[in-house]
Amino acid sequence: MKIVIILAISALLHGARITSHSDFASKLLFPQLDLSNKLPDYFIQVYKTLDDLTEEIQKEQLDHDRQIEQQGIQCAQEMAYRQKEISLAKFSYSRAESENDNCQSSLSLIKIKLSSNENDQNLIKKELGRARGTRVFTESYFKNKTSQNDELLSILEESQEYYTSPVSFSELSELASHLLDFSAQNNAASQIAPTLTSLAQISADSNSIPSEKVNQLLEVLKIGTQESRGILDKLNLESSEVFNDLISRLNSELQRLEQEEKFLQERVGELENCIESQQNIMFQASDKDFRDSGILRSVQRLCNDWKDQHGAQSKLREDEIGLIGSLKNIGEKRFDKKEQGAAEKAGDYEKDWEKYLNEISELSQ
């Protein structure tokens, strides 16, 4: 609109007939100016219009400068905020990534410990099985040996009670046969052999053997058997104590390993939760970084567009003010009170008019 008005005023100042653009401008401008045919008043009215246009353009420029200043503040604040958010997101991602790596590393170590714990428990359980198997065997052995000794002692005590008078060869042979059967059944040859040898020797000397000699031999065997039984009882007790101590230590270690396994399983759960939590934080931080970076780029583009728009419009207003100044110069030349011939000025006016008419036409396109 300003360009059209300027075109009209330019034509009026020059006093020439204007085409297309200027005709339209004249029709638009004349009713507003309420011009008369008096040149001085007309000239004053035109200058006033040009001054009003200049003031309006300057006001627009001032308003636009204030606007771009506020927009610049908003841009700086928004970009600073987004950059801070991006920095926080990157820091959050980095910290979560580090914590995730720590949890992953700790989880790997815990799983190795769990595997070792499981192997140790299996070894202890196998050792407990072997120890119990050995104990069953030794208990059976001591039980059998004790039973054998008790049986032999019973035979010897019965024989001592029986032989109260001289012992005949047949009776002695019966005793020897009984002892041999016991030895064969119970694998006790080493225990019975000395007594059998002594009985064979005394039976060779006489057909009738005093019961005292026989009972004496039996007493020696009885004492040896009692001592053997006592040794077996002692060994059985010691074996039982060793077994119980071993079982107690193995069970204590197994219980410790089971408690350790429980603790390690709890740690596995905690570390898996840690990994899941930190990976969620990493995802959220990465998403925030991406989102805020996109917003920052959009803000930067918008702010650059505002600056470019301000620069372009400022240049346009500068050109408009320059054009108005040129028009005023043309008016001063046309209505100059200095005495100059119309013919002398015509050429100058025509050149100025052609020059600025072209400029105005270009701006009005």
Secondary structure by P-SEA (a helix, b strand, c coil): caaaaaaaaaaaaacccccaaaaaaaaaccccccccccaaaaaaaaaaaaaaaaaaaaaaaaaaaaaaaaaaaaaaaaaaaaaaaaaaaaaaaaaaaaaaaaaaaaaaaaaaaaaaaaaaaaaaaaaaaaaaaaaaaaaaaaaaaaaaaaaaaaaaaaaaaaccccccaaaaaaaaaaaaaaaaacccccccaaaaaaaaaaaaacccccaaaaaaaaaaaaaaaaaaaaaaaaaaaaaaaaaaaaaaaaaaaaaaaaaaaaaaaaaaaaaaaaaaaaaaaaaaaaaaaaaaaaaaaaaaaaaaaaaaaaaaaaaaaaaaaaaaaaaaaaaaaaacccccccccaaaaaaaaaaaaaaaaaaaac
